[in-house]
């Protein structure tokens, strides 16, 4: 089973980024490396070893899907599970998962109190 202790989180909205950080660190007890966009995440990627990639899908400059594709070019991130955060419809989110190797998606707005459990549940389901 994949151990979840650290997350690489990419989100362009500062408020959502802060709420997610508080939820994941303070409630979930996780270590979170956050970036406001794909470019910043890619610049930091060589030195990061996350257990999970949590990516906003709709971002300016580089979408979550594009960011995931570029992160997969790093050998140490090729198999790290990825989950998208999206405000898109469920059908669009399932289509996104079909185009990528993401294991799930979190719909925005999300519940900060249950976010970590939601991510752990998706990882556990993926591991089975």
N, CA, C and O atoms as CSV, one atom per row, in Angstrom:
chain,resi,resn,atom,element,x,y,z
A,1,UNK,N,N,0.839,-1.181,0.000
A,1,UNK,CA,C,0.000,0.000,0.000
A,1,UNK,C,C,0.883,1.244,0.000
A,1,UNK,O,O,1.873,1.317,0.728
A,2,UNK,N,N,0.513,2.214,-0.821
A,2,UNK,CA,C,1.279,3.448,-0.917
A,2,UNK,C,C,1.146,4.241,0.372
A,2,UNK,O,O,0.041,4.554,0.816
A,3,UNK,N,N,2.275,4.556,0.956
A,3,UNK,CA,C,2.300,5.390,2.156
A,3,UNK,C,C,2.103,6.835,1.725
A,3,UNK,O,O,2.740,7.283,0.773
A,4,UNK,N,N,1.240,7.566,2.401
A,4,UNK,CA,C,1.025,8.962,2.066
A,4,UNK,C,C,1.555,9.840,3.183
A,4,UNK,O,O,0.941,9.961,4.243
A,5,UNK,N,N,2.710,10.455,2.931
A,5,UNK,CA,C,3.257,11.393,3.912
A,5,UNK,C,C,3.642,12.724,3.279
A,5,UNK,O,O,3.774,13.726,3.981
A,6,UNK,N,N,3.825,12.747,1.939
A,6,UNK,CA,C,4.188,14.004,1.290
A,6,UNK,C,C,3.468,14.163,-0.051
A,6,UNK,O,O,3.236,13.200,-0.781
A,7,UNK,N,N,3.129,15.413,-0.338
A,7,UNK,CA,C,2.362,15.730,-1.540
A,7,UNK,C,C,3.009,16.896,-2.273
A,7,UNK,O,O,3.445,17.867,-1.655
A,8,UNK,N,N,3.067,16.790,-3.590
A,8,UNK,CA,C,3.401,17.917,-4.448
A,8,UNK,C,C,2.059,18.456,-4.931
A,8,UNK,O,O,1.335,17.773,-5.655
A,9,UNK,N,N,1.731,19.679,-4.529
A,9,UNK,CA,C,0.434,20.279,-4.852
A,9,UNK,C,C,0.642,21.485,-5.749
A,9,UNK,O,O,1.411,22.387,-5.417
A,10,UNK,N,N,-0.044,21.503,-6.890
A,10,UNK,CA,C,0.032,22.620,-7.819
A,10,UNK,C,C,-1.369,23.206,-7.981
A,10,UNK,O,O,-2.302,22.525,-8.407
A,11,UNK,N,N,-1.491,24.485,-7.629
A,11,UNK,CA,C,-2.787,25.174,-7.645
A,11,UNK,C,C,-2.531,26.655,-7.860
A,11,UNK,O,O,-1.755,27.265,-7.124
A,12,UNK,N,N,-3.179,27.242,-8.868
A,12,UNK,CA,C,-2.933,28.658,-9.161
A,12,UNK,C,C,-3.692,29.616,-8.252
A,12,UNK,O,O,-3.271,30.762,-8.102
A,13,UNK,N,N,-4.782,29.196,-7.648
A,13,UNK,CA,C,-5.579,30.066,-6.776
A,13,UNK,C,C,-4.991,30.063,-5.365
A,13,UNK,O,O,-4.959,29.029,-4.698
A,14,UNK,N,N,-4.524,31.235,-4.919
A,14,UNK,CA,C,-3.846,31.341,-3.621
A,14,UNK,C,C,-4.744,30.934,-2.462
A,14,UNK,O,O,-4.267,30.315,-1.510
A,15,UNK,N,N,-6.028,31.265,-2.515
A,15,UNK,CA,C,-6.940,30.907,-1.426
A,15,UNK,C,C,-7.123,29.391,-1.345
A,15,UNK,O,O,-7.066,28.811,-0.261
A,16,UNK,N,N,-7.340,28.765,-2.478
A,16,UNK,CA,C,-7.497,27.302,-2.497
A,16,UNK,C,C,-6.205,26.635,-2.057
A,16,UNK,O,O,-6.233,25.651,-1.318
A,17,UNK,N,N,-5.084,27.160,-2.501
A,17,UNK,CA,C,-3.781,26.614,-2.097
A,17,UNK,C,C,-3.634,26.649,-0.580
A,17,UNK,O,O,-3.186,25.673,0.021
A,18,UNK,N,N,-4.008,27.763,0.040
A,18,UNK,CA,C,-3.883,27.898,1.495
A,18,UNK,C,C,-4.841,26.967,2.233
A,18,UNK,O,O,-4.457,26.338,3.219
A,19,UNK,N,N,-6.070,26.876,1.769
A,19,UNK,CA,C,-7.040,25.973,2.412
A,19,UNK,C,C,-6.550,24.527,2.305
A,19,UNK,O,O,-6.617,23.770,3.274
A,20,UNK,N,N,-6.062,24.152,1.131
A,20,UNK,CA,C,-5.551,22.790,0.949
A,20,UNK,C,C,-4.340,22.546,1.845
A,20,UNK,O,O,-4.219,21.482,2.452
A,21,UNK,N,N,-3.444,23.530,1.928
A,21,UNK,CA,C,-2.263,23.371,2.792
A,21,UNK,C,C,-2.677,23.144,4.239
A,21,UNK,O,O,-2.175,22.233,4.897
A,22,UNK,N,N,-3.586,23.966,4.734
A,22,UNK,CA,C,-4.059,23.803,6.113
A,22,UNK,C,C,-4.718,22.437,6.309
A,22,UNK,O,O,-4.478,21.760,7.309
A,23,UNK,N,N,-5.546,22.044,5.350
A,23,UNK,CA,C,-6.237,20.752,5.456
A,23,UNK,C,C,-5.250,19.598,5.461
A,23,UNK,O,O,-5.360,18.684,6.278
A,24,UNK,N,N,-4.288,19.638,4.553
A,24,UNK,CA,C,-3.359,18.514,4.404
A,24,UNK,C,C,-2.299,18.482,5.501
A,24,UNK,O,O,-1.936,17.406,5.976
A,25,UNK,N,N,-1.803,19.637,5.904
A,25,UNK,CA,C,-0.762,19.667,6.939
A,25,UNK,C,C,-1.338,19.594,8.347
A,25,UNK,O,O,-0.932,18.746,9.142
A,26,UNK,N,N,-2.270,20.469,8.657
A,26,UNK,CA,C,-2.758,20.550,10.039
A,26,UNK,C,C,-3.738,19.432,10.376
A,26,UNK,O,O,-3.671,18.861,11.465
A,27,UNK,N,N,-4.634,19.118,9.472
A,27,UNK,CA,C,-5.623,18.069,9.733
A,27,UNK,C,C,-5.060,16.709,9.346
A,27,UNK,O,O,-5.219,15.733,10.080
A,28,UNK,N,N,-4.400,16.646,8.189
A,28,UNK,CA,C,-3.920,15.368,7.673
A,28,UNK,C,C,-2.540,14.961,8.131
A,28,UNK,O,O,-2.165,13.797,7.984
A,29,UNK,N,N,-1.759,15.900,8.691
A,29,UNK,CA,C,-0.417,15.576,9.157
A,29,UNK,C,C,0.577,15.292,8.047
A,29,UNK,O,O,1.562,14.586,8.263
A,30,UNK,N,N,0.332,15.833,6.865
A,30,UNK,CA,C,1.188,15.574,5.715
A,30,UNK,C,C,2.173,16.712,5.482
A,30,UNK,O,O,1.963,17.834,5.944
A,31,UNK,N,N,3.238,16.415,4.770
A,31,UNK,CA,C,4.189,17.429,4.333
A,31,UNK,C,C,3.782,17.819,2.920
A,31,UNK,O,O,3.625,16.952,2.060
A,32,UNK,N,N,3.610,19.124,2.668
A,32,UNK,CA,C,3.092,19.591,1.393
A,32,UNK,C,C,4.054,20.602,0.763
A,32,UNK,O,O,4.424,21.596,1.389
A,33,UNK,N,N,4.444,20.338,-0.462
A,33,UNK,CA,C,5.212,21.286,-1.264
A,33,UNK,C,C,4.241,21.864,-2.273
A,33,UNK,O,O,3.706,21.137,-3.110
A,34,UNK,N,N,4.006,23.183,-2.200
A,34,UNK,CA,C,3.010,23.813,-3.057
A,34,UNK,C,C,3.631,24.773,-4.057
A,34,UNK,O,O,4.639,25.429,-3.792
A,35,UNK,N,N,2.990,24.828,-5.215
A,35,UNK,CA,C,3.440,25.699,-6.293
A,35,UNK,C,C,2.227,26.316,-6.971
A,35,UNK,O,O,1.179,25.681,-7.090
A,36,UNK,N,N,2.380,27.565,-7.415
A,36,UNK,CA,C,1.281,28.315,-8.017
A,36,UNK,C,C,1.076,27.987,-9.492
A,36,UNK,O,O,0.122,28.463,-10.108
A,37,UNK,N,N,1.958,27.185,-10.057
A,37,UNK,CA,C,1.810,26.818,-11.458
A,37,UNK,C,C,2.739,25.697,-11.847
A,37,UNK,O,O,3.641,25.322,-11.098
A,38,UNK,N,N,2.503,25.164,-13.039
A,38,UNK,CA,C,3.279,24.039,-13.526
A,38,UNK,C,C,4.758,24.337,-13.670
A,38,UNK,O,O,5.594,23.502,-13.326
A,39,UNK,N,N,5.090,25.508,-14.171
A,39,UNK,CA,C,6.500,25.875,-14.381
A,39,UNK,C,C,7.269,25.837,-13.063
A,39,UNK,O,O,8.362,25.274,-13.004
A,40,UNK,N,N,6.716,26.425,-12.014
A,40,UNK,CA,C,7.384,26.432,-10.709
A,40,UNK,C,C,7.537,25.013,-10.168
A,40,UNK,O,O,8.569,24.680,-9.585
A,41,UNK,N,N,6.517,24.177,-10.358
A,41,UNK,CA,C,6.592,22.781,-9.902
A,41,UNK,C,C,7.675,22.029,-10.659
A,41,UNK,O,O,8.421,21.246,-10.071
A,42,UNK,N,N,7.759,22.266,-11.959
A,42,UNK,CA,C,8.778,21.592,-12.772
A,42,UNK,C,C,10.183,22.030,-12.375
A,42,UNK,O,O,11.108,21.219,-12.373
A,43,UNK,N,N,10.347,23.298,-12.043
A,43,UNK,CA,C,11.655,23.796,-11.605
A,43,UNK,C,C,12.099,23.120,-10.301
A,43,UNK,O,O,13.284,22.852,-10.107
A,44,UNK,N,N,11.138,22.850,-9.414
A,44,UNK,CA,C,11.455,22.244,-8.121
A,44,UNK,C,C,11.506,20.718,-8.177
A,44,UNK,O,O,12.102,20.090,-7.302
A,45,UNK,N,N,10.896,20.124,-9.182
A,45,UNK,CA,C,10.715,18.666,-9.265
A,45,UNK,C,C,11.976,17.836,-9.055
A,45,UNK,O,O,11.893,16.793,-8.407
A,46,UNK,N,N,13.142,18.239,-9.568
A,46,UNK,CA,C,14.314,17.386,-9.383
A,46,UNK,C,C,14.661,17.091,-7.923
A,46,UNK,O,O,15.262,16.058,-7.625
A,47,UNK,N,N,14.290,17.983,-7.022
A,47,UNK,CA,C,14.648,17.782,-5.616
A,47,UNK,C,C,13.485,17.277,-4.765
A,47,UNK,O,O,13.627,17.164,-3.547
A,48,UNK,N,N,12.355,16.975,-5.365
A,48,UNK,CA,C,11.170,16.537,-4.617
A,48,UNK,C,C,10.954,15.034,-4.749
A,48,UNK,O,O,11.199,14.445,-5.801
A,49,UNK,N,N,10.490,14.429,-3.662
A,49,UNK,CA,C,10.148,12.998,-3.681
A,49,UNK,C,C,8.767,12.790,-3.044
A,49,UNK,O,O,8.661,12.188,-1.975
A,50,UNK,N,N,7.719,13.286,-3.696
A,50,UNK,CA,C,6.374,13.162,-3.126
A,50,UNK,C,C,5.816,11.753,-3.261
A,50,UNK,O,O,6.243,10.966,-4.106
A,51,UNK,N,N,4.845,11.461,-2.397
A,51,UNK,CA,C,4.104,10.206,-2.479
A,51,UNK,C,C,2.893,10.357,-3.395
A,51,UNK,O,O,2.315,9.370,-3.852
A,52,UNK,N,N,2.516,11.621,-3.657
A,52,UNK,CA,C,1.320,11.904,-4.450
A,52,UNK,C,C,1.482,13.237,-5.159
A,52,UNK,O,O,2.046,14.182,-4.609
A,53,UNK,N,N,0.978,13.301,-6.392
A,53,UNK,CA,C,0.898,14.554,-7.145
A,53,UNK,C,C,-0.564,14.991,-7.112
A,53,UNK,O,O,-1.443,14.249,-7.549
A,54,UNK,N,N,-0.825,16.180,-6.602
A,54,UNK,CA,C,-2.179,16.728,-6.522
A,54,UNK,C,C,-2.199,17.992,-7.375
A,54,UNK,O,O,-1.596,19.001,-7.009
A,55,UNK,N,N,-2.893,17.937,-8.516
A,55,UNK,CA,C,-2.784,18.976,-9.529
A,55,UNK,C,C,-4.127,19.592,-9.879
A,55,UNK,O,O,-5.089,18.889,-10.190
A,56,UNK,N,N,-4.177,20.913,-9.823
A,56,UNK,CA,C,-5.335,21.627,-10.342
A,56,UNK,C,C,-5.353,21.416,-11.850
A,56,UNK,O,O,-4.302,21.489,-12.487
A,57,UNK,N,N,-6.499,21.162,-12.426
A,57,UNK,CA,C,-6.564,20.929,-13.867
A,57,UNK,C,C,-6.549,22.233,-14.654
A,57,UNK,O,O,-5.823,22.357,-15.640
A,58,UNK,N,N,-7.339,23.196,-14.226
A,58,UNK,CA,C,-7.492,24.421,-15.008
A,58,UNK,C,C,-6.615,25.530,-14.429
A,58,UNK,O,O,-6.974,26.185,-13.451
A,59,UNK,N,N,-5.452,25.722,-15.064
A,59,UNK,CA,C,-4.517,26.768,-14.656
A,59,UNK,C,C,-4.056,27.519,-15.894
A,59,UNK,O,O,-3.995,26.947,-16.982
A,60,UNK,N,N,-3.731,28.798,-15.734
A,60,UNK,CA,C,-3.189,29.534,-16.884
A,60,UNK,C,C,-1.778,29.034,-17.218
A,60,UNK,O,O,-1.119,28.426,-16.375
A,61,UNK,N,N,-1.339,29.278,-18.388
A,61,UNK,CA,C,-0.011,28.926,-18.877
A,61,UNK,C,C,0.175,27.430,-19.112
A,61,UNK,O,O,0.544,27.027,-20.215
A,62,UNK,N,N,-0.069,26.607,-18.108
A,62,UNK,CA,C,0.124,25.159,-18.243
A,62,UNK,C,C,-0.964,24.446,-17.428
A,62,UNK,O,O,-1.049,24.617,-16.212
A,63,UNK,N,N,-1.782,23.657,-18.101
A,63,UNK,CA,C,-2.862,22.948,-17.402
A,63,UNK,C,C,-2.292,21.860,-16.499
A,63,UNK,O,O,-1.112,21.522,-16.578
A,64,UNK,N,N,-3.142,21.327,-15.651
A,64,UNK,CA,C,-2.725,20.216,-14.813
A,64,UNK,C,C,-2.330,19.006,-15.634
A,64,UNK,O,O,-1.384,18.297,-15.294
A,65,UNK,N,N,-3.053,18.772,-16.711
A,65,UNK,CA,C,-2.740,17.653,-17.596
A,65,UNK,C,C,-1.355,17.840,-18.228
A,65,UNK,O,O,-0.564,16.899,-18.283
A,66,UNK,N,N,-1.069,19.045,-18.698
A,66,UNK,CA,C,0.253,19.328,-19.268
A,66,UNK,C,C,1.344,19.217,-18.208
A,66,UNK,O,O,2.424,18.686,-18.465
A,67,UNK,N,N,1.046,19.725,-17.011
A,67,UNK,CA,C,2.014,19.645,-15.913
A,67,UNK,C,C,2.323,18.195,-15.583
A,67,UNK,O,O,3.485,17.834,-15.401
A,68,UNK,N,N,1.294,17.363,-15.505
A,68,UNK,CA,C,1.504,15.945,-15.217
A,68,UNK,C,C,2.387,15.307,-16.287
A,68,UNK,O,O,3.303,14.550,-15.967
A,69,UNK,N,N,2.116,15.606,-17.539
A,69,UNK,CA,C,2.931,15.042,-18.612
A,69,UNK,C,C,4.400,15.406,-18.474
A,69,UNK,O,O,5.273,14.567,-18.694
A,70,UNK,N,N,4.674,16.646,-18.112
A,70,UNK,CA,C,6.063,17.095,-17.934
A,70,UNK,C,C,6.686,16.487,-16.670
A,70,UNK,O,O,7.868,16.143,-16.669
A,71,UNK,N,N,5.904,16.353,-15.605
A,71,UNK,CA,C,6.431,15.733,-14.380
A,71,UNK,C,C,6.795,14.272,-14.628
A,71,UNK,O,O,7.737,13.752,-14.030
A,72,UNK,N,N,6.049,13.615,-15.508
A,72,UNK,CA,C,6.316,12.204,-15.821
A,72,UNK,C,C,7.643,12.023,-16.559
A,72,UNK,O,O,8.131,10.899,-16.669
A,73,UNK,N,N,8.227,13.094,-17.059
A,73,UNK,CA,C,9.522,13.008,-17.726
A,73,UNK,C,C,10.676,12.832,-16.736
A,73,UNK,O,O,11.782,12.458,-17.129
A,74,UNK,N,N,10.422,13.098,-15.463
A,74,UNK,CA,C,11.429,12.867,-14.424
A,74,UNK,C,C,11.326,11.408,-13.984
A,74,UNK,O,O,10.253,10.953,-13.587
A,75,UNK,N,N,12.431,10.680,-14.051
A,75,UNK,CA,C,12.415,9.252,-13.709
A,75,UNK,C,C,11.797,8.979,-12.347
A,75,UNK,O,O,11.016,8.040,-12.197
A,76,UNK,N,N,12.140,9.790,-11.355
A,76,UNK,CA,C,11.664,9.525,-9.999
A,76,UNK,C,C,10.184,9.885,-9.795
A,76,UNK,O,O,9.624,9.603,-8.736
A,77,UNK,N,N,9.552,10.500,-10.792
A,77,UNK,CA,C,8.135,10.853,-10.687
A,77,UNK,C,C,7.249,10.079,-11.667
A,77,UNK,O,O,6.038,10.294,-11.716
A,78,UNK,N,N,7.853,9.182,-12.444
A,78,UNK,CA,C,7.109,8.445,-13.473
A,78,UNK,C,C,5.924,7.652,-12.918
A,78,UNK,O,O,4.883,7.553,-13.568
A,79,UNK,N,N,6.079,7.092,-11.729
A,79,UNK,CA,C,5.035,6.218,-11.196
A,79,UNK,C,C,4.340,6.766,-9.949
A,79,UNK,O,O,3.553,6.061,-9.318
A,80,UNK,N,N,4.624,8.009,-9.596
A,80,UNK,CA,C,3.964,8.603,-8.429
A,80,UNK,C,C,2.491,8.812,-8.775
A,80,UNK,O,O,2.183,9.438,-9.789
A,81,UNK,N,N,1.580,8.300,-7.952
A,81,UNK,CA,C,0.155,8.471,-8.238
A,81,UNK,C,C,-0.217,9.954,-8.350
A,81,UNK,O,O,0.314,10.800,-7.632
A,82,UNK,N,N,-1.136,10.242,-9.262
A,82,UNK,CA,C,-1.592,11.616,-9.479
A,82,UNK,C,C,-3.108,11.697,-9.327
A,82,UNK,O,O,-3.849,10.813,-9.758
A,83,UNK,N,N,-3.542,12.787,-8.700
A,83,UNK,CA,C,-4.962,13.082,-8.535
A,83,UNK,C,C,-5.165,14.530,-8.967
A,83,UNK,O,O,-4.374,15.409,-8.625
A,84,UNK,N,N,-6.231,14.763,-9.719
A,84,UNK,CA,C,-6.557,16.116,-10.153
A,84,UNK,C,C,-7.581,16.740,-9.217
A,84,UNK,O,O,-8.447,16.051,-8.678
A,85,UNK,N,N,-7.474,18.043,-9.032
A,85,UNK,CA,C,-8.517,18.832,-8.374
A,85,UNK,C,C,-9.168,19.639,-9.487
A,85,UNK,O,O,-8.476,20.291,-10.269
A,86,UNK,N,N,-10.488,19.599,-9.562
A,86,UNK,CA,C,-11.150,20.246,-10.685
A,86,UNK,C,C,-12.547,20.731,-10.325
A,86,UNK,O,O,-13.238,20.155,-9.485
A,87,UNK,N,N,-12.929,21.797,-10.982
A,87,UNK,CA,C,-14.298,22.296,-10.877
A,87,UNK,C,C,-15.109,21.860,-12.091
A,87,UNK,O,O,-16.261,22.263,-12.247
A,88,UNK,N,N,-14.511,21.041,-12.947
A,88,UNK,CA,C,-15.187,20.556,-14.146
A,88,UNK,C,C,-16.269,19.547,-13.780
A,88,UNK,O,O,-16.335,19.072,-12.646
A,89,UNK,N,N,-17.110,19.229,-14.750
A,89,UNK,CA,C,-18.158,18.237,-14.528
A,89,UNK,C,C,-17.536,16.860,-14.297
A,89,UNK,O,O,-16.378,16.618,-14.640
A,90,UNK,N,N,-18.308,15.989,-13.724
A,90,UNK,CA,C,-17.816,14.631,-13.481
A,90,UNK,C,C,-17.454,13.926,-14.779
A,90,UNK,O,O,-16.460,13.202,-14.835
A,91,UNK,N,N,-18.257,14.132,-15.831
A,91,UNK,CA,C,-17.951,13.518,-17.132
A,91,UNK,C,C,-16.608,14.016,-17.659
A,91,UNK,O,O,-15.799,13.225,-18.144
A,92,UNK,N,N,-16.368,15.332,-17.566
A,92,UNK,CA,C,-15.091,15.899,-18.019
A,92,UNK,C,C,-13.932,15.347,-17.193
A,92,UNK,O,O,-12.854,15.078,-17.724
A,93,UNK,N,N,-14.162,15.180,-15.893
A,93,UNK,CA,C,-13.115,14.667,-15.013
A,93,UNK,C,C,-12.790,13.211,-15.332
A,93,UNK,O,O,-11.624,12.818,-15.296
A,94,UNK,N,N,-13.800,12.413,-15.640
A,94,UNK,CA,C,-13.553,11.022,-16.036
A,94,UNK,C,C,-12.807,10.967,-17.366
A,94,UNK,O,O,-11.941,10.112,-17.557
A,95,UNK,N,N,-13.137,11.870,-18.283
A,95,UNK,CA,C,-12.432,11.930,-19.571
A,95,UNK,C,C,-10.968,12.304,-19.342
A,95,UNK,O,O,-10.078,11.767,-20.001
A,96,UNK,N,N,-10.722,13.220,-18.414
A,96,UNK,CA,C,-9.355,13.616,-18.072
A,96,UNK,C,C,-8.576,12.416,-17.540
A,96,UNK,O,O,-7.426,12.199,-17.924
A,97,UNK,N,N,-9.188,11.655,-16.676
A,97,UNK,CA,C,-8.526,10.465,-16.135
A,97,UNK,C,C,-8.234,9.454,-17.243
A,97,UNK,O,O,-7.195,8.796,-17.222
A,98,UNK,N,N,-9.141,9.329,-18.205
A,98,UNK,CA,C,-8.943,8.391,-19.308
A,98,UNK,C,C,-7.767,8.818,-20.192
A,98,UNK,O,O,-7.093,7.969,-20.776
A,99,UNK,N,N,-7.517,10.121,-20.293
A,99,UNK,CA,C,-6.412,10.633,-21.121
A,99,UNK,C,C,-5.072,10.587,-20.397
A,99,UNK,O,O,-4.020,10.690,-21.027
A,100,UNK,N,N,-5.106,10.437,-19.106
A,100,UNK,CA,C,-3.884,10.457,-18.301
A,100,UNK,C,C,-3.818,9.181,-17.469
A,100,UNK,O,O,-4.675,8.305,-17.584
A,101,UNK,N,N,-2.794,9.091,-16.634
A,101,UNK,CA,C,-2.713,7.949,-15.725
A,101,UNK,C,C,-3.142,8.334,-14.308
A,101,UNK,O,O,-2.777,7.661,-13.343
A,102,UNK,N,N,-3.914,9.413,-14.184
A,102,UNK,CA,C,-4.394,9.845,-12.863
A,102,UNK,C,C,-5.276,8.769,-12.250
A,102,UNK,O,O,-5.993,8.061,-12.958
A,103,UNK,N,N,-5.217,8.654,-10.936
A,103,UNK,CA,C,-5.999,7.626,-10.246
A,103,UNK,C,C,-7.330,8.156,-9.731
A,103,UNK,O,O,-8.167,7.380,-9.269
A,104,UNK,N,N,-7.534,9.464,-9.805
A,104,UNK,CA,C,-8.792,10.017,-9.319
A,104,UNK,C,C,-8.836,11.516,-9.452
A,104,UNK,O,O,-7.912,12.147,-9.965
A,105,UNK,N,N,-9.954,12.083,-8.968
A,105,UNK,CA,C,-10.103,13.528,-8.968
A,105,UNK,C,C,-10.897,13.960,-7.746
A,105,UNK,O,O,-11.747,13.226,-7.241
A,106,UNK,N,N,-10.603,15.162,-7.287
A,106,UNK,CA,C,-11.317,15.799,-6.191
A,106,UNK,C,C,-12.078,16.960,-6.805
A,106,UNK,O,O,-11.504,17.788,-7.512
A,107,UNK,N,N,-13.364,17.013,-6.530
A,107,UNK,CA,C,-14.196,18.072,-7.071
A,107,UNK,C,C,-14.121,19.297,-6.169
A,107,UNK,O,O,-14.227,19.197,-4.947
A,108,UNK,N,N,-13.936,20.455,-6.798
A,108,UNK,CA,C,-13.973,21.722,-6.065
A,108,UNK,C,C,-15.404,22.239,-6.078
A,108,UNK,O,O,-16.091,22.096,-7.089
A,109,UNK,N,N,-15.867,22.828,-5.001
A,109,UNK,CA,C,-15.140,23.006,-3.743
A,109,UNK,C,C,-15.045,21.686,-2.990
A,109,UNK,O,O,-15.946,20.850,-3.071
A,110,UNK,N,N,-13.960,21.504,-2.263
A,110,UNK,CA,C,-13.735,20.286,-1.498
A,110,UNK,C,C,-13.934,20.578,-0.011
A,110,UNK,O,O,-13.925,21.732,0.418
A,111,UNK,N,N,-14.111,19.521,0.754
A,111,UNK,CA,C,-14.274,19.639,2.202
A,111,UNK,C,C,-12.899,19.514,2.849
A,111,UNK,O,O,-12.308,18.434,2.827
A,112,UNK,N,N,-12.375,20.602,3.428
A,112,UNK,CA,C,-11.043,20.542,4.030
A,112,UNK,C,C,-10.917,19.492,5.137
A,112,UNK,O,O,-9.839,18.938,5.354
A,113,UNK,N,N,-12.009,19.224,5.827
A,113,UNK,CA,C,-11.967,18.271,6.935
A,113,UNK,C,C,-11.783,16.833,6.448
A,113,UNK,O,O,-11.282,15.992,7.194
A,114,UNK,N,N,-12.177,16.544,5.219
A,114,UNK,CA,C,-12.098,15.164,4.719
A,114,UNK,C,C,-11.128,15.002,3.555
A,114,UNK,O,O,-11.001,13.902,3.017
A,115,UNK,N,N,-10.444,16.064,3.156
A,115,UNK,CA,C,-9.574,16.002,1.976
A,115,UNK,C,C,-8.510,14.915,2.097
A,115,UNK,O,O,-8.341,14.117,1.175
A,116,UNK,N,N,-7.797,14.870,3.209
A,116,UNK,CA,C,-6.738,13.865,3.368
A,116,UNK,C,C,-7.305,12.454,3.297
A,116,UNK,O,O,-6.726,11.584,2.647
A,117,UNK,N,N,-8.424,12.225,3.957
A,117,UNK,CA,C,-9.048,10.901,3.909
A,117,UNK,C,C,-9.468,10.542,2.492
A,117,UNK,O,O,-9.336,9.392,2.073
A,118,UNK,N,N,-9.976,11.526,1.754
A,118,UNK,CA,C,-10.374,11.304,0.366
A,118,UNK,C,C,-9.173,10.848,-0.466
A,118,UNK,O,O,-9.267,9.899,-1.244
A,119,UNK,N,N,-8.052,11.533,-0.291
A,119,UNK,CA,C,-6.848,11.175,-1.037
A,119,UNK,C,C,-6.347,9.792,-0.634
A,119,UNK,O,O,-5.974,8.993,-1.493
A,120,UNK,N,N,-6.335,9.507,0.658
A,120,UNK,CA,C,-5.890,8.181,1.131
A,120,UNK,C,C,-6.795,7.072,0.596
A,120,UNK,O,O,-6.316,6.001,0.221
A,121,UNK,N,N,-8.094,7.330,0.564
A,121,UNK,CA,C,-9.033,6.336,0.030
A,121,UNK,C,C,-8.753,6.054,-1.445
A,121,UNK,O,O,-8.782,4.899,-1.869
A,122,UNK,N,N,-8.481,7.099,-2.228
A,122,UNK,CA,C,-8.168,6.904,-3.647
A,122,UNK,C,C,-6.879,6.107,-3.817
A,122,UNK,O,O,-6.788,5.241,-4.687
A,123,UNK,N,N,-5.889,6.402,-2.985
A,123,UNK,CA,C,-4.632,5.643,-3.044
A,123,UNK,C,C,-4.855,4.188,-2.688
A,123,UNK,O,O,-4.327,3.299,-3.356
A,124,UNK,N,N,-5.627,3.935,-1.649
A,124,UNK,CA,C,-5.902,2.568,-1.223
A,124,UNK,C,C,-6.651,1.797,-2.313
A,124,UNK,O,O,-6.364,0.627,-2.563
A,125,UNK,N,N,-7.605,2.459,-2.954
A,125,UNK,CA,C,-8.353,1.816,-4.032
A,125,UNK,C,C,-7.446,1.516,-5.219
A,125,UNK,O,O,-7.585,0.482,-5.873
A,126,UNK,N,N,-6.520,2.423,-5.491
A,126,UNK,CA,C,-5.562,2.256,-6.579
A,126,UNK,C,C,-4.620,1.087,-6.307
A,126,UNK,O,O,-4.235,0.367,-7.229
A,127,UNK,N,N,-4.250,0.898,-5.041
A,127,UNK,CA,C,-3.301,-0.152,-4.666
A,127,UNK,C,C,-3.907,-1.552,-4.729
A,127,UNK,O,O,-3.172,-2.539,-4.776
A,128,UNK,N,N,-5.233,-1.652,-4.731
A,128,UNK,CA,C,-5.851,-2.973,-4.710
A,128,UNK,C,C,-5.954,-3.592,-6.077
A,128,UNK,O,O,-6.456,-4.708,-6.213
